[in-house]
Amino acid sequence: MKRAIVVVMVTAGAVAGVVRRLRSRSASHGAESGRWLVATVNRPPGEFDRGGVPDPLARLGDHVEIRTAEAPGGKGTELAARLREANGTGTLARLTGRDPRQQVRQALREAKSLAETGEVMRPDAPPTTRPTVGGRLMGLATRRAGGEGRL
C-alpha cells in the first residue's frame, strides 16, 4: 500500500512538472518567436549587400526581418532572420509541423547551402535500399530534421 502511494505521488509530481514547463513555454513563446535565428555563411560580409538576400529567404517576403553582420573572427557572414509576427507559434504548431519558425529555419539552411555551394544540398533519398526498421527510423529522423534543423 505504501509503495502504491509513493508511485502515485511521484507520478503526480512528474505530471505537475511537465504541466508547469508547458505553461512557462506557452507564456514565453511570444518572446521566443521574436528571437533571431542565425546561420554563419562562409562568404565575405559585403557579398550579401551587393547581391541581395538569397532566394530562399527572399521568398518569405515581408514575413521576416533579415540582417547580416560579420561573423566573429572574420570567419564569414552571419545571416540572421526572425519573424515579424508571432501568429501560429506554440507547442501544438511545432508538434504538427505548422510552426512558421520552421520555415525560417529551413530558409536559413537553404540560403547557407545556396551561398556556399551554389545549390541546395539535400540528403540522399532513400537513406537505405531496403525498407528495414532502421531505414524507416532514418527516414523519420531526416524528415523531422528538415523542419527543426536538428535530429
N, C-alpha and C positions, 0 to 999 in steps of 0.2 A: 504494500500500500504506500509506504514512504517513497519507494522507488518511483511509482506512478506519479506521485505528487511532484517529485523533483523533475521528472521528464516533462510534465505539463508546465511547470514554472520556467524551465529552460526554454521550451518551445515558445511560450508566451513572450519571454524576453527577447528571443530572436525575432519574432514577428514584430514586436514593438520597435526594435532597432531598424528593421527593414522599412517599416512604415515611416519612421522618423526620417530616414535617409531619403526616401522618395519624396516626402513633403518638402524637405530642405532643397532638394534638386529642383522641384517644380516651382518653388518660391524664388529661386535664384536663376531660373533658366532665361529670364529676360536679360540679365546681365551677361550670361554666358553666350547668348546669341549675338551680342554686340562685340564679342571677343574677336580679335584679329586672328585669322588663320594664315600661317606664313610658310612659304617654301623657299629654300635657298637654291637659286639657279646659278649654274656655273657659266655665267655670261657677264661681260663688262656692265657696270652700272648704267652707263649712258645709252646702252642699246635699246632699252625699253622706252626711253624718252624719244628717241628718233623713230623707232619702228612701231611704236604704239603697243597696246596690250595684246598679248597672244589671243588668238581666236577663241579658245575655249572659255576664257574669262570675258571676252567681248560679247559672247553670246548671252551672258547673264544680264547684260544691259544695265539699266538703272537700278536693278535689284541689289547690286553690290557696290561697295565703295572699295577702290583699289589704290594702293600706294606702293611705291618702290623705294628702296634705300640700299646703300652699300652694305654688304654683309660684313660682319666683324672680321678683322684681319685682312680685309681686301680680298676675300675669297668668293667673289661673285656678287650677285644681287639678291636681296631679299624681296620677294614678290609677296605682298600681303593683300588679303581681301576679307571683307566682312559684310554681313547682311545689313541693309539699311533698315529693314523692318523685321520684327521677330514673329511674324504670323506663321502659325503652324509648327512651331518648335515645341519640343517637350519629349517626355519619355515615350509616350504612346506613338508619336510621329516617328521617333527614332527607331523603335522596335519594328514598326510596319514598313520602314524604308521610305517614308514620305517627309522626312525632315529636310527642309531646304538647305540646311548646313551641309548635308551630304553632297548636294550638287556643287556647293562652293569648294569642298574638299576635292571632289573629283575634278573640277575645272582647274584647280591649282596643280594637281598631279599631272593632268594632261598638258597644261601650259608649260610646266617644267620640262616634261618629256619632249614637247614640240620645240622648245627653245634650245635644248641641249642636243637633240639628235635629229631634228627635222621631221620627225614623225611621232605619233602617239604610240608608245610601246604597250603591247598587250601580252598577257601571259599566253603561253601555248595552249591551244584547245584541241582536243581534250587533254587533261592532265595525265591520263593513262589510256592505254589502248583497250583495256578490258573493263567492263562495268563491275568492279570489285567494291567492297565496302570501303576500302581505303581511297579508291578513286572517287567515290561519292562524297566522302568526307572532304577530300581535297577540293572538289568542285564547289561544295558548300562554302568552304573557307575562302576560296577565291572570289566567289560571288559576294560574300559578306565584305571582304576587303575592298571591293570596288566602291562600296558606299561609305565605308567608315575610314578607309585609309590605313587600316592595320588589321592583322589577323586576330 
